[in-house]
Amino acid sequence: MIFTKSFWKHKELNARINVSQGGTSSGKTYSILQNLYFISNNVDGLLTSVVSESMPHLRRGAMRDLFNTTKPLFYI
């Protein structure tokens, strides 16, 4: 997995809440998904949820990005 610059910036922060700002195609969703993936793999028993206002919105956004981000790790 190739980590984005935003991933490394978020990883260095020790804040409980991190805010991602930027325009369309700035990599916000990718870096957040990478951080969630990294955290969930390093903390036993952690349940991670990604939610949205509707299922179609979730499919077009976070789910598509998650599958594209993890494609090198898993064969679907």
PDB file of N, CA, C and O in Angstrom:
ATOM      1  N   MET A   1       0.851  -1.178   0.000  1.00  0.00           N
ATOM      2  CA  MET A   1       0.000   0.000   0.000  1.00  0.00           C
ATOM      3  C   MET A   1       0.892   1.235   0.000  1.00  0.00           C
ATOM      4  O   MET A   1       1.843   1.324   0.776  1.00  0.00           O
ATOM      5  N   ILE A   2       0.584   2.168  -0.858  1.00  0.00           N
ATOM      6  CA  ILE A   2       1.316   3.430  -0.911  1.00  0.00           C
ATOM      7  C   ILE A   2       0.563   4.446  -0.074  1.00  0.00           C
ATOM      8  O   ILE A   2      -0.596   4.753  -0.355  1.00  0.00           O
ATOM      9  N   PHE A   3       1.218   4.971   0.958  1.00  0.00           N
ATOM     10  CA  PHE A   3       0.573   5.924   1.850  1.00  0.00           C
ATOM     11  C   PHE A   3       0.712   7.343   1.312  1.00  0.00           C
ATOM     12  O   PHE A   3       1.755   7.713   0.772  1.00  0.00           O
ATOM     13  N   THR A   4      -0.344   8.131   1.463  1.00  0.00           N
ATOM     14  CA  THR A   4      -0.365   9.509   0.991  1.00  0.00           C
ATOM     15  C   THR A   4       0.347  10.430   1.979  1.00  0.00           C
ATOM     16  O   THR A   4       0.612  10.045   3.118  1.00  0.00           O
ATOM     17  N   LYS A   5       0.655  11.645   1.534  1.00  0.00           N
ATOM     18  CA  LYS A   5       1.253  12.641   2.426  1.00  0.00           C
ATOM     19  C   LYS A   5       0.320  12.951   3.589  1.00  0.00           C
ATOM     20  O   LYS A   5       0.768  13.141   4.720  1.00  0.00           O
ATOM     21  N   SER A   6      -0.974  13.002   3.307  1.00  0.00           N
ATOM     22  CA  SER A   6      -1.953  13.282   4.359  1.00  0.00           C
ATOM     23  C   SER A   6      -1.946  12.193   5.428  1.00  0.00           C
ATOM     24  O   SER A   6      -2.131  12.481   6.610  1.00  0.00           O
ATOM     25  N   PHE A   7      -1.733  10.948   5.017  1.00  0.00           N
ATOM     26  CA  PHE A   7      -1.656   9.854   5.990  1.00  0.00           C
ATOM     27  C   PHE A   7      -0.555  10.120   6.999  1.00  0.00           C
ATOM     28  O   PHE A   7      -0.767  10.000   8.206  1.00  0.00           O
ATOM     29  N   TRP A   8       0.619  10.481   6.509  1.00  0.00           N
ATOM     30  CA  TRP A   8       1.752  10.709   7.412  1.00  0.00           C
ATOM     31  C   TRP A   8       1.519  11.915   8.310  1.00  0.00           C
ATOM     32  O   TRP A   8       1.932  11.911   9.470  1.00  0.00           O
ATOM     33  N   LYS A   9       0.861  12.948   7.788  1.00  0.00           N
ATOM     34  CA  LYS A   9       0.547  14.118   8.621  1.00  0.00           C
ATOM     35  C   LYS A   9      -0.410  13.738   9.743  1.00  0.00           C
ATOM     36  O   LYS A   9      -0.210  14.136  10.891  1.00  0.00           O
ATOM     37  N   HIS A  10      -1.450  12.968   9.419  1.00  0.00           N
ATOM     38  CA  HIS A  10      -2.413  12.531  10.438  1.00  0.00           C
ATOM     39  C   HIS A  10      -1.768  11.592  11.440  1.00  0.00           C
ATOM     40  O   HIS A  10      -2.077  11.643  12.630  1.00  0.00           O
ATOM     41  N   LYS A  11      -0.880  10.739  10.969  1.00  0.00           N
ATOM     42  CA  LYS A  11      -0.228   9.778  11.859  1.00  0.00           C
ATOM     43  C   LYS A  11       0.641  10.476  12.902  1.00  0.00           C
ATOM     44  O   LYS A  11       0.766   9.988  14.026  1.00  0.00           O
ATOM     45  N   GLU A  12       1.238  11.600  12.547  1.00  0.00           N
ATOM     46  CA  GLU A  12       2.090  12.338  13.469  1.00  0.00           C
ATOM     47  C   GLU A  12       1.296  13.089  14.538  1.00  0.00           C
ATOM     48  O   GLU A  12       1.833  13.406  15.599  1.00  0.00           O
ATOM     49  N   LEU A  13       0.023  13.375  14.266  1.00  0.00           N
ATOM     50  CA  LEU A  13      -0.797  14.105  15.225  1.00  0.00           C
ATOM     51  C   LEU A  13      -1.195  13.203  16.386  1.00  0.00           C
ATOM     52  O   LEU A  13      -1.475  12.019  16.201  1.00  0.00           O
ATOM     53  N   ASN A  14      -1.215  13.772  17.571  1.00  0.00           N
ATOM     54  CA  ASN A  14      -1.641  13.031  18.750  1.00  0.00           C
ATOM     55  C   ASN A  14      -2.991  13.513  19.249  1.00  0.00           C
ATOM     56  O   ASN A  14      -3.378  13.211  20.378  1.00  0.00           O
ATOM     57  N   ALA A  15      -3.708  14.254  18.428  1.00  0.00           N
ATOM     58  CA  ALA A  15      -5.012  14.791  18.825  1.00  0.00           C
ATOM     59  C   ALA A  15      -6.065  13.702  18.739  1.00  0.00           C
ATOM     60  O   ALA A  15      -5.948  12.768  17.945  1.00  0.00           O
ATOM     61  N   ARG A  16      -7.084  13.830  19.558  1.00  0.00           N
ATOM     62  CA  ARG A  16      -8.178  12.867  19.527  1.00  0.00           C
ATOM     63  C   ARG A  16      -9.023  13.038  18.266  1.00  0.00           C
ATOM     64  O   ARG A  16      -9.547  12.059  17.733  1.00  0.00           O
ATOM     65  N   ILE A  17      -9.156  14.266  17.790  1.00  0.00           N
ATOM     66  CA  ILE A  17      -9.933  14.569  16.589  1.00  0.00           C
ATOM     67  C   ILE A  17      -9.005  15.217  15.572  1.00  0.00           C
ATOM     68  O   ILE A  17      -8.289  16.168  15.886  1.00  0.00           O
ATOM     69  N   ASN A  18      -9.025  14.694  14.355  1.00  0.00           N
ATOM     70  CA  ASN A  18      -8.233  15.247  13.262  1.00  0.00           C
ATOM     71  C   ASN A  18      -9.183  15.735  12.182  1.00  0.00           C
ATOM     72  O   ASN A  18     -10.179  15.075  11.888  1.00  0.00           O
ATOM     73  N   VAL A  19      -8.889  16.868  11.598  1.00  0.00           N
ATOM     74  CA  VAL A  19      -9.734  17.452  10.565  1.00  0.00           C
ATOM     75  C   VAL A  19      -8.980  17.423   9.241  1.00  0.00           C
ATOM     76  O   VAL A  19      -7.813  17.805   9.167  1.00  0.00           O
ATOM     77  N   SER A  20      -9.669  16.962   8.196  1.00  0.00           N
ATOM     78  CA  SER A  20      -9.100  16.961   6.849  1.00  0.00           C
ATOM     79  C   SER A  20      -9.828  17.999   6.018  1.00  0.00           C
ATOM     80  O   SER A  20     -11.053  17.964   5.896  1.00  0.00           O
ATOM     81  N   GLN A  21      -9.073  18.917   5.450  1.00  0.00           N
ATOM     82  CA  GLN A  21      -9.644  19.945   4.590  1.00  0.00           C
ATOM     83  C   GLN A  21      -9.003  19.850   3.218  1.00  0.00           C
ATOM     84  O   GLN A  21      -7.855  19.430   3.070  1.00  0.00           O
ATOM     85  N   GLY A  22      -9.768  20.247   2.231  1.00  0.00           N
ATOM     86  CA  GLY A  22      -9.236  20.249   0.878  1.00  0.00           C
ATOM     87  C   GLY A  22     -10.362  20.148  -0.123  1.00  0.00           C
ATOM     88  O   GLY A  22     -11.506  19.846   0.218  1.00  0.00           O
ATOM     89  N   GLY A  23     -10.013  20.406  -1.352  1.00  0.00           N
ATOM     90  CA  GLY A  23     -11.001  20.371  -2.420  1.00  0.00           C
ATOM     91  C   GLY A  23     -11.252  18.965  -2.923  1.00  0.00           C
ATOM     92  O   GLY A  23     -10.768  17.983  -2.361  1.00  0.00           O
ATOM     93  N   THR A  24     -12.014  18.895  -3.984  1.00  0.00           N
ATOM     94  CA  THR A  24     -12.295  17.619  -4.630  1.00  0.00           C
ATOM     95  C   THR A  24     -10.994  16.991  -5.110  1.00  0.00           C
ATOM     96  O   THR A  24     -10.116  17.681  -5.629  1.00  0.00           O
ATOM     97  N   SER A  25     -10.878  15.707  -4.939  1.00  0.00           N
ATOM     98  CA  SER A  25      -9.692  14.934  -5.362  1.00  0.00           C
ATOM     99  C   SER A  25      -8.423  15.336  -4.628  1.00  0.00           C
ATOM    100  O   SER A  25      -7.327  15.229  -5.178  1.00  0.00           O
ATOM    101  N   SER A  26      -8.562  15.800  -3.383  1.00  0.00           N
ATOM    102  CA  SER A  26      -7.369  16.167  -2.621  1.00  0.00           C
ATOM    103  C   SER A  26      -6.829  15.002  -1.792  1.00  0.00           C
ATOM    104  O   SER A  26      -5.782  15.128  -1.156  1.00  0.00           O
ATOM    105  N   GLY A  27      -7.535  13.871  -1.794  1.00  0.00           N
ATOM    106  CA  GLY A  27      -7.039  12.693  -1.094  1.00  0.00           C
ATOM    107  C   GLY A  27      -7.532  12.543   0.326  1.00  0.00           C
ATOM    108  O   GLY A  27      -6.983  11.747   1.088  1.00  0.00           O
ATOM    109  N   LYS A  28      -8.559  13.294   0.701  1.00  0.00           N
ATOM    110  CA  LYS A  28      -9.063  13.229   2.076  1.00  0.00           C
ATOM    111  C   LYS A  28      -9.559  11.833   2.429  1.00  0.00           C
ATOM    112  O   LYS A  28      -9.149  11.265   3.441  1.00  0.00           O
ATOM    113  N   THR A  29     -10.435  11.282   1.607  1.00  0.00           N
ATOM    114  CA  THR A  29     -11.009   9.972   1.904  1.00  0.00           C
ATOM    115  C   THR A  29      -9.929   8.903   1.908  1.00  0.00           C
ATOM    116  O   THR A  29      -9.924   8.043   2.788  1.00  0.00           O
ATOM    117  N   TYR A  30      -9.018   8.936   0.952  1.00  0.00           N
ATOM    118  CA  TYR A  30      -7.941   7.950   0.897  1.00  0.00           C
ATOM    119  C   TYR A  30      -7.104   7.983   2.168  1.00  0.00           C
ATOM    120  O   TYR A  30      -6.833   6.935   2.755  1.00  0.00           O
ATOM    121  N   SER A  31      -6.692   9.172   2.602  1.00  0.00           N
ATOM    122  CA  SER A  31      -5.828   9.256   3.780  1.00  0.00           C
ATOM    123  C   SER A  31      -6.566   8.835   5.043  1.00  0.00           C
ATOM    124  O   SER A  31      -5.974   8.207   5.921  1.00  0.00           O
ATOM    125  N   ILE A  32      -7.844   9.169   5.148  1.00  0.00           N
ATOM    126  CA  ILE A  32      -8.631   8.752   6.319  1.00  0.00           C
ATOM    127  C   ILE A  32      -8.784   7.234   6.330  1.00  0.00           C
ATOM    128  O   ILE A  32      -8.613   6.608   7.376  1.00  0.00           O
ATOM    129  N   LEU A  33      -9.106   6.629   5.179  1.00  0.00           N
ATOM    130  CA  LEU A  33      -9.236   5.178   5.103  1.00  0.00           C
ATOM    131  C   LEU A  33      -7.913   4.488   5.422  1.00  0.00           C
ATOM    132  O   LEU A  33      -7.898   3.448   6.082  1.00  0.00           O
ATOM    133  N   GLN A  34      -6.811   5.057   4.959  1.00  0.00           N
ATOM    134  CA  GLN A  34      -5.503   4.481   5.265  1.00  0.00           C
ATOM    135  C   GLN A  34      -5.235   4.532   6.761  1.00  0.00           C
ATOM    136  O   GLN A  34      -4.717   3.571   7.330  1.00  0.00           O
ATOM    137  N   ASN A  35      -5.582   5.645   7.406  1.00  0.00           N
ATOM    138  CA  ASN A  35      -5.391   5.764   8.850  1.00  0.00           C
ATOM    139  C   ASN A  35      -6.267   4.770   9.603  1.00  0.00           C
ATOM    140  O   ASN A  35      -5.804   4.129  10.547  1.00  0.00           O
ATOM    141  N   LEU A  36      -7.522   4.638   9.199  1.00  0.00           N
ATOM    142  CA  LEU A  36      -8.415   3.674   9.845  1.00  0.00           C
ATOM    143  C   LEU A  36      -7.904   2.255   9.664  1.00  0.00           C
ATOM    144  O   LEU A  36      -7.947   1.457  10.600  1.00  0.00           O
ATOM    145  N   TYR A  37      -7.425   1.936   8.479  1.00  0.00           N
ATOM    146  CA  TYR A  37      -6.864   0.616   8.210  1.00  0.00           C
ATOM    147  C   TYR A  37      -5.651   0.357   9.100  1.00  0.00           C
ATOM    148  O   TYR A  37      -5.530  -0.713   9.696  1.00  0.00           O
ATOM    149  N   PHE A  38      -4.760   1.333   9.188  1.00  0.00           N
ATOM    150  CA  PHE A  38      -3.556   1.200  10.003  1.00  0.00           C
ATOM    151  C   PHE A  38      -3.907   1.016  11.472  1.00  0.00           C
ATOM    152  O   PHE A  38      -3.357   0.138  12.137  1.00  0.00           O
ATOM    153  N   ILE A  39      -4.822   1.840  11.984  1.00  0.00           N
ATOM    154  CA  ILE A  39      -5.214   1.761  13.391  1.00  0.00           C
ATOM    155  C   ILE A  39      -5.907   0.438  13.688  1.00  0.00           C
ATOM    156  O   ILE A  39      -5.606  -0.213  14.688  1.00  0.00           O
ATOM    157  N   SER A  40      -6.837   0.038  12.820  1.00  0.00           N
ATOM    158  CA  SER A  40      -7.597  -1.187  13.086  1.00  0.00           C
ATOM    159  C   SER A  40      -6.718  -2.434  13.026  1.00  0.00           C
ATOM    160  O   SER A  40      -7.024  -3.426  13.687  1.00  0.00           O
ATOM    161  N   ASN A  41      -5.648  -2.408  12.258  1.00  0.00           N
ATOM    162  CA  ASN A  41      -4.733  -3.549  12.210  1.00  0.00           C
ATOM    163  C   ASN A  41      -3.786  -3.590  13.401  1.00  0.00           C
ATOM    164  O   ASN A  41      -3.187  -4.631  13.672  1.00  0.00           O
ATOM    165  N   ASN A  42      -3.640  -2.487  14.115  1.00  0.00           N
ATOM    166  CA  ASN A  42      -2.703  -2.432  15.228  1.00  0.00           C
ATOM    167  C   ASN A  42      -3.371  -2.425  16.597  1.00  0.00           C
ATOM    168  O   ASN A  42      -2.676  -2.425  17.613  1.00  0.00           O
ATOM    169  N   VAL A  43      -4.696  -2.417  16.651  1.00  0.00           N
ATOM    170  CA  VAL A  43      -5.420  -2.425  17.924  1.00  0.00           C
ATOM    171  C   VAL A  43      -6.350  -3.625  17.927  1.00  0.00           C
ATOM    172  O   VAL A  43      -7.290  -3.691  17.135  1.00  0.00           O
ATOM    173  N   ASP A  44      -6.090  -4.571  18.814  1.00  0.00           N
ATOM    174  CA  ASP A  44      -6.925  -5.769  18.887  1.00  0.00           C
ATOM    175  C   ASP A  44      -8.310  -5.440  19.424  1.00  0.00           C
ATOM    176  O   ASP A  44      -8.459  -4.642  20.349  1.00  0.00           O
ATOM    177  N   GLY A  45      -9.314  -6.061  18.835  1.00  0.00           N
ATOM    178  CA  GLY A  45     -10.687  -5.911  19.305  1.00  0.00           C
ATOM    179  C   GLY A  45     -11.358  -4.598  18.946  1.00  0.00           C
ATOM    180  O   GLY A  45     -12.418  -4.279  19.484  1.00  0.00           O
ATOM    181  N   LEU A  46     -10.763  -3.837  18.052  1.00  0.00           N
ATOM    182  CA  LEU A  46     -11.326  -2.542  17.668  1.00  0.00           C
ATOM    183  C   LEU A  46     -12.309  -2.723  16.515  1.00  0.00           C
ATOM    184  O   LEU A  46     -11.986  -3.363  15.514  1.00  0.00           O
ATOM    185  N   LEU A  47     -13.504  -2.161  16.656  1.00  0.00           N
ATOM    186  CA  LEU A  47     -14.501  -2.170  15.599  1.00  0.00           C
ATOM    187  C   LEU A  47     -14.486  -0.806  14.936  1.00  0.00           C
ATOM    188  O   LEU A  47     -14.645   0.215  15.604  1.00  0.00           O
ATOM    189  N   THR A  48     -14.295  -0.784  13.627  1.00  0.00           N
ATOM    190  CA  THR A  48     -14.219   0.461  12.877  1.00  0.00           C
ATOM    191  C   THR A  48     -15.415   0.549  11.944  1.00  0.00           C
ATOM    192  O   THR A  48     -15.710  -0.402  11.220  1.00  0.00           O
ATOM    193  N   SER A  49     -16.106   1.683  11.954  1.00  0.00           N
ATOM    194  CA  SER A  49     -17.261   1.891  11.086  1.00  0.00           C
ATOM    195  C   SER A  49     -17.060   3.143  10.253  1.00  0.00           C
ATOM    196  O   SER A  49     -16.580   4.164  10.746  1.00  0.00           O
ATOM    197  N   VAL A  50     -17.432   3.053   8.987  1.00  0.00           N
ATOM    198  CA  VAL A  50     -17.455   4.209   8.094  1.00  0.00           C
ATOM    199  C   VAL A  50     -18.910   4.374   7.684  1.00  0.00           C
ATOM    200  O   VAL A  50     -19.506   3.461   7.112  1.00  0.00           O
ATOM    201  N   VAL A  51     -19.477   5.529   7.973  1.00  0.00           N
ATOM    202  CA  VAL A  51     -20.905   5.746   7.734  1.00  0.00           C
ATOM    203  C   VAL A  51     -21.122   6.934   6.808  1.00  0.00           C
ATOM    204  O   VAL A  51     -20.227   7.755   6.605  1.00  0.00           O
ATOM    205  N   SER A  52     -22.321   7.010   6.252  1.00  0.00           N
ATOM    206  CA  SER A  52     -22.688   8.093   5.356  1.00  0.00           C
ATOM    207  C   SER A  52     -24.183   8.342   5.478  1.00  0.00           C
ATOM    208  O   SER A  52     -24.898   7.610   6.162  1.00  0.00           O
ATOM    209  N   GLU A  53     -24.634   9.383   4.807  1.00  0.00           N
ATOM    210  CA  GLU A  53     -26.054   9.730   4.871  1.00  0.00           C
ATOM    211  C   GLU A  53     -26.944   8.732   4.158  1.00  0.00           C
ATOM    212  O   GLU A  53     -28.116   8.601   4.510  1.00  0.00           O
ATOM    213  N   SER A  54     -26.424   8.023   3.163  1.00  0.00           N
ATOM    214  CA  SER A  54     -27.206   7.021   2.441  1.00  0.00           C
ATOM    215  C   SER A  54     -26.266   5.977   1.850  1.00  0.00           C
ATOM    216  O   SER A  54     -25.074   6.229   1.672  1.00  0.00           O
ATOM    217  N   MET A  55     -26.805   4.821   1.554  1.00  0.00           N
ATOM    218  CA  MET A  55     -25.992   3.746   0.985  1.00  0.00           C
ATOM    219  C   MET A  55     -25.443   4.099  -0.401  1.00  0.00           C
ATOM    220  O   MET A  55     -24.272   3.822  -0.664  1.00  0.00           O
ATOM    221  N   PRO A  56     -26.235   4.699  -1.300  1.00  0.00           N
ATOM    222  CA  PRO A  56     -25.658   5.085  -2.593  1.00  0.00           C
ATOM    223  C   PRO A  56     -24.488   6.076  -2.441  1.00  0.00           C
ATOM    224  O   PRO A  56     -23.497   5.993  -3.165  1.00  0.00           O
ATOM    225  N   HIS A  57     -24.619   6.995  -1.505  1.00  0.00           N
ATOM    226  CA  HIS A  57     -23.551   7.967  -1.244  1.00  0.00           C
ATOM    227  C   HIS A  57     -22.300   7.261  -0.729  1.00  0.00           C
ATOM    228  O   HIS A  57     -21.181   7.601  -1.115  1.00  0.00           O
ATOM    229  N   LEU A  58     -22.498   6.284   0.138  1.00  0.00           N
ATOM    230  CA  LEU A  58     -21.383   5.512   0.687  1.00  0.00           C
ATOM    231  C   LEU A  58     -20.706   4.679  -0.403  1.00  0.00           C
ATOM    232  O   LEU A  58     -19.480   4.585  -0.445  1.00  0.00           O
ATOM    233  N   ARG A  59     -21.509   4.073  -1.284  1.00  0.00           N
ATOM    234  CA  ARG A  59     -20.947   3.264  -2.381  1.00  0.00           C
ATOM    235  C   ARG A  59     -20.120   4.105  -3.342  1.00  0.00           C
ATOM    236  O   ARG A  59     -19.044   3.686  -3.770  1.00  0.00           O
ATOM    237  N   ARG A  60     -20.619   5.296  -3.686  1.00  0.00           N
ATOM    238  CA  ARG A  60     -19.910   6.156  -4.637  1.00  0.00           C
ATOM    239  C   ARG A  60     -18.654   6.776  -4.040  1.00  0.00           C
ATOM    240  O   ARG A  60     -17.748   7.172  -4.774  1.00  0.00           O
ATOM    241  N   GLY A  61     -18.592   6.862  -2.735  1.00  0.00           N
ATOM    242  CA  GLY A  61     -17.473   7.534  -2.086  1.00  0.00           C
ATOM    243  C   GLY A  61     -16.527   6.586  -1.376  1.00  0.00           C
ATOM    244  O   GLY A  61     -15.598   6.045  -1.976  1.00  0.00           O
ATOM    245  N   ALA A  62     -16.778   6.391  -0.085  1.00  0.00           N
ATOM    246  CA  ALA A  62     -15.842   5.668   0.771  1.00  0.00           C
ATOM    247  C   ALA A  62     -15.641   4.213   0.365  1.00  0.00           C
ATOM    248  O   ALA A  62     -14.515   3.717   0.401  1.00  0.00           O
ATOM    249  N   MET A  63     -16.710   3.518  -0.021  1.00  0.00           N
ATOM    250  CA  MET A  63     -16.548   2.108  -0.390  1.00  0.00           C
ATOM    251  C   MET A  63     -15.701   1.953  -1.652  1.00  0.00           C
ATOM    252  O   MET A  63     -14.836   1.079  -1.712  1.00  0.00           O
ATOM    253  N   ARG A  64     -15.937   2.780  -2.644  1.00  0.00           N
ATOM    254  CA  ARG A  64     -15.142   2.724  -3.869  1.00  0.00           C
ATOM    255  C   ARG A  64     -13.674   3.030  -3.560  1.00  0.00           C
ATOM    256  O   ARG A  64     -12.775   2.348  -4.053  1.00  0.00           O
ATOM    257  N   ASP A  65     -13.440   4.051  -2.749  1.00  0.00           N
ATOM    258  CA  ASP A  65     -12.064   4.399  -2.388  1.00  0.00           C
ATOM    259  C   ASP A  65     -11.406   3.300  -1.564  1.00  0.00           C
ATOM    260  O   ASP A  65     -10.220   3.023  -1.742  1.00  0.00           O
ATOM    261  N   LEU A  66     -12.161   2.670  -0.664  1.00  0.00           N
ATOM    262  CA  LEU A  66     -11.608   1.580   0.136  1.00  0.00           C
ATOM    263  C   LEU A  66     -11.184   0.422  -0.753  1.00  0.00           C
ATOM    264  O   LEU A  66     -10.090  -0.118  -0.584  1.00  0.00           O
ATOM    265  N   PHE A  67     -12.036   0.029  -1.705  1.00  0.00           N
ATOM    266  CA  PHE A  67     -11.689  -1.070  -2.599  1.00  0.00           C
ATOM    267  C   PHE A  67     -10.487  -0.709  -3.467  1.00  0.00           C
ATOM    268  O   PHE A  67      -9.634  -1.561  -3.717  1.00  0.00           O
ATOM    269  N   ASN A  68     -10.404   0.531  -3.929  1.00  0.00           N
ATOM    270  CA  ASN A  68      -9.250   0.956  -4.726  1.00  0.00           C
ATOM    271  C   ASN A  68      -7.982   1.026  -3.893  1.00  0.00           C
ATOM    272  O   ASN A  68      -6.896   0.730  -4.393  1.00  0.00           O
ATOM    273  N   THR A  69      -8.103   1.412  -2.632  1.00  0.00           N
ATOM    274  CA  THR A  69      -6.947   1.531  -1.747  1.00  0.00           C
ATOM    275  C   THR A  69      -6.403   0.169  -1.359  1.00  0.00           C
ATOM    276  O   THR A  69      -5.188  -0.021  -1.304  1.00  0.00           O
ATOM    277  N   THR A  70      -7.291  -0.783  -1.089  1.00  0.00           N
ATOM    278  CA  THR A  70      -6.850  -2.094  -0.598  1.00  0.00           C
ATOM    279  C   THR A  70      -6.695  -3.127  -1.702  1.00  0.00           C
ATOM    280  O   THR A  70      -6.338  -4.271  -1.419  1.00  0.00           O
ATOM    281  N   LYS A  71      -6.949  -2.764  -2.939  1.00  0.00           N
ATOM    282  CA  LYS A  71      -6.843  -3.720  -4.048  1.00  0.00           C
ATOM    283  C   LYS A  71      -5.483  -4.406  -4.100  1.00  0.00           C
ATOM    284  O   LYS A  71      -5.427  -5.605  -4.373  1.00  0.00           O
ATOM    285  N   PRO A  72      -4.377  -3.689  -3.847  1.00  0.00           N
ATOM    286  CA  PRO A  72      -3.082  -4.389  -3.851  1.00  0.00           C
ATOM    287  C   PRO A  72      -2.946  -5.418  -2.733  1.00  0.00           C
ATOM    288  O   PRO A  72      -2.123  -6.327  -2.834  1.00  0.00           O
ATOM    289  N   LEU A  73      -3.741  -5.290  -1.667  1.00  0.00           N
ATOM    290  CA  LEU A  73      -3.619  -6.186  -0.516  1.00  0.00           C
ATOM    291  C   LEU A  73      -4.469  -7.445  -0.669  1.00  0.00           C
ATOM    292  O   LEU A  73      -4.097  -8.510  -0.174  1.00  0.00           O
ATOM    293  N   PHE A  74      -5.600  -7.328  -1.347  1.00  0.00           N
ATOM    294  CA  PHE A  74      -6.543  -8.435  -1.458  1.00  0.00           C
ATOM    295  C   PHE A  74      -6.904  -8.664  -2.911  1.00  0.00           C
ATOM    296  O   PHE A  74      -6.953  -7.720  -3.700  1.00  0.00           O
ATOM    297  N   TYR A  75      -7.148  -9.872  -3.257  1.00  0.00           N
ATOM    298  CA  TYR A  75      -7.636 -10.205  -4.587  1.00  0.00           C
ATOM    299  C   TYR A  75      -9.117 -10.481  -4.475  1.00  0.00           C
ATOM    300  O   TYR A  75      -9.531 -11.399  -3.768  1.00  0.00           O
ATOM    301  N   ILE A  76      -9.922  -9.687  -5.173  1.00  0.00           N
ATOM    302  CA  ILE A  76     -11.381  -9.828  -5.106  1.00  0.00           C
ATOM    303  C   ILE A  76     -11.850 -10.645  -6.291  1.00  0.00           C
ATOM    304  O   ILE A  76     -13.048 -10.890  -6.438  1.00  0.00           O
TER     305      ILE A  76
END
